[in-house]
Amino acid sequence: MIDPEYLSAEIISRVTDVINGKSAISRPRGRPRAFNREQALAVAGHHFWRLGYEGASIADLTTAMGITPQSLYAAFRSKADLYREALQWYQGDIGAATTEALRDSDVVAAFERVLLDSAREFCRPDRPRGCMISTAVLTCATENHAVAEMVAGLRDATLVAFRGRLQQGVDEGALRPDTNVAALARFIGALVQGMSVQARDGATEADLKDIAYLGIAELHRHQADDAPRS
């Protein structure tokens, strides 16, 4: 099973109970599954997050998930498809805070939340460090190029969301009209990626918050003269 340092005892217990047949679950017609797919996906997600795509072997994954390779391929088709679903799990669960933060009506406050939340979440002791997506599959073997492109697409989607929120701030008069929205979005994205790397290398939450505050200061520098200061 997965190292309990990276997954709560409650989840491990629930997954183990299901694997051992102690939990009552609805079973579709045909051959019954020997595991709870949603819980197994969460276990795989944490494993990929900690070891990376290439670092997590099929043997590692099946041992952590408590299933056979045949069951893994039957449920998820391939390691690449399992990884894709694990990334979707991460976006919908762990990464949902960024989407929520960008909905803040104050554009500067929105990015303050993104940066400070990143500093805190990247250093939580009950999870792998850093962001599963920000620094994933930056280099890989040739046969895994499609996986690297998929993850790069997710990072690009984040930059698009950053640019959109900053442009909205310009259009609403909260940011200066001469703000280089594309460059500022990439600057914030680079901060988040850098914080993820440094968290993996042992930086503390306080270390990352110092980086976040420099980014927040840059955002304030782009505020319109008559915009309220948060």
Number of C-alpha atoms within 10 A of each C-alpha: 14 17 13 13 11 18 17 12 12 10 15 20 11 15 25 20 15 20 18 12 12 11 14 8 11 7 10 8 6 6 7 9 15 15 21 17 16 11 17 24 19 20 26 25 23 22 25 24 25 19 15 18 19 14 12 17 15 16 12 17 24 20 15 18 26 21 16 15 15 10 15 20 14 11 13 16 12 14 17 14 14 20 21 17 17 23 22 15 19 19 17 12 11 13 18 12 16 19 16 12 19 22 13 14 11 18 23 25 19 19 24 21 19 20 26 21 16 26 26 16 22 26 24 15 10 12 17 22 22 29 24 25 20 21 20 20 20 12 11 14 9 8 8 14 13 12 18 18 13 14 21 18 12 16 18 14 12 18 20 15 16 22 20 16 23 26 21 15 22 21 12 13 15 22 25 18 16 9 18 14 21 15 11 19 21 17 15 22 19 14 19 26 20 17 29 25 18 18 25 18 11 12 18 17 19 12 14 24 18 13 18 25 14 12 21 19 12 15 20 16 13 19 21 18 12 10 14 9 12 9
